[in-house]
Amino acid sequence: MRPLTEQDVLGSFVNADDRELELVELPHDFPLTEWDHLDFLAWRDPHTRSRGYIVAEIAGEPTGIVLRAASGSSSARQSICNICRTMQPGNQVTMFTARKAGPAGEKGDSIGTYICADLSCHENVRLALPLAPSEYRASVDMKIDGTARRSRAFVERVIEDAA
């Protein structure tokens, strides 16, 4: 991902109204972000845990969406994140919803998916687990590419049909 400034990030949100934009809090370590190791930027709001954010490059431009985390926790023993496809304990995967951009969002339309509760998908696929005898490095690269593709696809679903 190309390096972004605070203004780039704050100006990228497509499904937020003015009030929501005033509430956006960047992660505390934002100035230390290692952009070369990110396929997308995602974080939970440091002050309001029910909010999260994803910024991905769509058509070469940063495009951000505001997420809402479902309240409550899962009783499932294990769950899988739909972005990084990592199996996690059930309480570490949360349903996130995003209001659609444009007229659909103004009518209240939204979409949702299960995502790692801490939004650390880009880190989870990069964890350097020992390779199994039949596994090769390309399989890790494919996980990284798949995570990037699925995160962009989720953001694209939020902005589709927006004028």
N, C-alpha and C positions, 0 to 999 in steps of 0.2 A: 504494500500500500504506500502511496506517496505521502510524504510528511504533510500534516495539516496543522493549521494554526487554530487557536481557540475560536477565532472569528469564522474560519472555514467550517468548523464543527457546528457551532451555534447557528450558522446560516444554512445548514444542510437539511434541517428537519422539515419533512414534507407533510407530516400528519399531526402537527402541533399547532394549537392556536396561540395567540399572544400571551395569554395567561400561563399556559404550559411552558412556553419558551422562557418566561421569567423565572421559572422554577428549575430549569436545567442546571444541574451541578456537575461539572466535569470531574473526572476521577482526580484524587489528590496527587497522584503520580503522573498526571498528564504531561508535564514538562519533560519527564524522563522516558516518554514512550519511545520504544525502539521500532520505528516504522518499518524497517526492513524485515521484521519478523511477524508482521501483522498482515492478514488477508482482509480483515475488517476490524473495526474498533467497536468493542462492546463492553458495557459496564452497568452495574447497578448503581442507582442514585445513592450517594453516601448518606443522605439525610432522610430519604423516603424509600424504604426498602421495597415498596410495592411498585416502584418505577424502575425501568431499565431503558437502555438506549443501544441501538446498533447504527453504525455508520459504515456503509459499504460504497465502493466505487461502482456507479452505474453509468455506462456510456462515458466513462472517463471523468465523471464528476462525483464528488462526495454527496451521498444521499443518506440522510438520517431518518430514523423512525423512533417514535416513543413507544415503549412497551409497558404493559400493565401485567404484573404477576398475579396469578390467582391466589386468593387467600386460602389458608388451610394447607395441609400437607397430604401427600399421598400415603395410602396404606399399603401400596405395592412394595414388595420386597426389593425389586429391582425395576428400573425403568431405563429406557433408551432415549437419548437426546436425538431429535430429528435433524439437528444441524450437523453435529460431529459424529453421530451414530456411535457414541460411546455408551456402554452399559454402566449405569451408576446405581448406587443405593437409591431406593424410591424417593427419599426425602431430598435428594440432590438434583432432581429433575423437576421442573415446574412448568405449568401451562402459562405461556405468555400470550397476550393478545395485543394486537395493534389496530387502532382505528384506521380505516382506509383513508387515503388522501383524496382530496377533492369532494365533489358532491356526494359520493357514496358515503364518505366518512361523516359528512354533515348530517346525513340521514341516520347515522348510527351504525353503519355497516363496519364490521371488523373481521379480522382473521386471527387465528391462533395456532400455536404449535408448541410442542414440548421441547424445552431448551434447558441446558445445564443451568441450575439455579443461580450460580454465580457468574453466568455468561462467559465462562472461560474456555469455550469450545476451541478457540485457536491455540490455546496452550495444551489442552487435553490431547489433541492429535499429534502434538510435537513431543510429548513425553517420551524420553528415550528408553523404552522398554527393551530388554535384550531380545534380539531377533531369534525366533524359533528356527530350528534346523531347516524347515521348508519355506521360511519367510525371507524375503529379500528387501533391500532398502526401498525399492520402487513401490512396495506396498504401503510404506509410510507416506511417501510422496503422494500416492493416490488418495490416501486419507485426507491429507492436507488440501489437495485440489478439490476433493469432494466437499469438504467443509466450506471452502471458499465459495464454491458453486451453489451450494444449498443456502448459504447466508444471503448471497446476492439474489437468489430466486425468491426468498421470503420477502426481502425488501421490494423486489419488483412486483410481487403480488399485492403489496400495500399500495403501490403507486399506479398499478394498472387502471386504466379507464379514467385517471385524473386528468382534468383539462389543463 
